[in-house]
Amino acid sequence: MSACNECPSTSISAKDAIDPMIRRVLWIALLSNFAMFVVEIVASWWSDSMALQADALDFFGDAFNYGVSLFVLGMALRQRAFAALFKGLSMAAFGLWVIVNAIDRALTGSAPDAMTMGSIAVLALVVNVVVALLLYKYRGGDSNMRSIWLCSRNDAIGNVAVMVAAAGVFASGTHWPDLIVAALIAGLNLSAALGVVRLALAELRAGAQECEMEPPLTSNSGVH
């Protein structure tokens, strides 16, 4: 039986060749996301905001995902698809964790500091828009590259949502806008995770089928 890792369909073709700039872009994205994770996790504690905490954990997850993407650059499509599958599952786990904590906060939480929420959300939006613009040209690649684009896109949308939540908290004086936005960020991550997992599984199935179609190696022992 031929090994799938050696199947031609799982090697990087000229069409799938990695842009030399992508490694630099990924490093910028990784460091930017990790820095914003630190800023937002401190701000979420200071402001008692569940939406900021959700966004901070999203930044941490994205920094981790960019690191995985850097690790698998240049590997066969099969390995990149497995990496994307892992990232999709981690995105789903993050979304579920936020939803559970939002439910708990709904029962015990108080209104967060709207000014801190809004100012940090603006800073995070600037960072994410820059990263999203850098990654825009790679949005149509394989499941691994698509997961990178979805992460940056979701972060920018999430930051706008946190700004809306801050306005809602300021206007209402309650924690409900904060919790609703935290749940929306979680839902966005679950939706993106489902798309990434589906694409990664499709790539793995396609690679396995092409491997099965490869003719077996003939042995010289049967030649007379």
JOGIKA-V292210 format. One record per helix or strand of 3 or more residues. SS is the DSSP state (h for helix, s for strand). FROM is the first residue (numbers start at 1). TO is the last residue. If there is no record, write none. Layout:
BEGIN
((SS;FROM;TO) (SS;FROM;TO))
END
This chain:
BEGIN
((h;4;6) (h;8;10) (h;20;47) (h;50;72) (h;77;108) (h;114;138) (h;143;172) (h;176;213) (h;220;222))
END
